[in-house]
Amino acid sequence: MNLFFFITHILCRTAKLRLCADGGANRIYDELPLFFPHEDPFVIRNRYKPDVIKGDMDSIRRDVLDFYVYWGTKVIDESHDQDTTDLDKCISYIRHSTLNQESSRILATGALGGRFDHEAGNLNVLYRYPDTRIVLLSDDCLIQLLPKTHRHEIHIHSSLQGPHCGLIPIGTPSANTTTSGLKWDLSNTEMRFGGLISTSNLVKEEIITVESDSDLLWTISIKKTGLPVQDHKP
């Protein structure tokens, strides 16, 4: 199954808030009707319209913007702010909304891949909001921040995730990282750029534990389930 389809078709049904970062609305508008070739594109676009579009409005097309505005999507133009990314603007909106709760999790698709500077900017958002549970998703992997303030237990859904994974100390080196549940576990291990970082590791257990003196990025591959789109009814 295409991950983009999974997120929009399955998870958007249960999401408390559906928010597009500027040009992300173009992708929703253009691509979702392709997954439903026997339905009217207008119906599909209206069914999956975002609640909010926010950003500096330099990427969204005029026809897409006009469509969603007409059908009630809230548009927030922050073109005056060129110091933060569109993802940062969206995360800030969620954090200041009444929907922001300790148990809430933000799933961001389209934040990985493409230009490296954009990707690096989106990774930086994880560090800007370490107390907010944010997961960046691509068709190949997910990435989330593991703050040094906690001992982390990561529950692996083996039908969807793995086996390849990594722990990466971006920003500051880690003098001491210990894990369990990996093929190559770390034991009071030092990690830093220019030295050792844990990449191309493999999950071995259903629960992975991580404890470190530094914030780490956790990444794990996502499996392609191969389910045909037509098996999923709207």
Secondary structure, DSSP 4 states (H G I P E B T S, - for coil): --HHHIIIIIGGGT-S--EEETTHHHHHHHHGGGG-TTS-HHHHHHHT--SEEEE-SSSS-HHHHHHHHHTT-EEEE-TT--SS-HHHHHHHHHHTSTT--TT-EEEEES-SSS-HHHHHHHHHHHHH-TTSEEEEE-SSEEEEEE-TTS-EEEE--TTTEEEEEEEE--SS-EEEEEEESBTT--SSEEE-TTS--EEEEEB-SSEEEEEESS-EEEEEEE------GGGS--
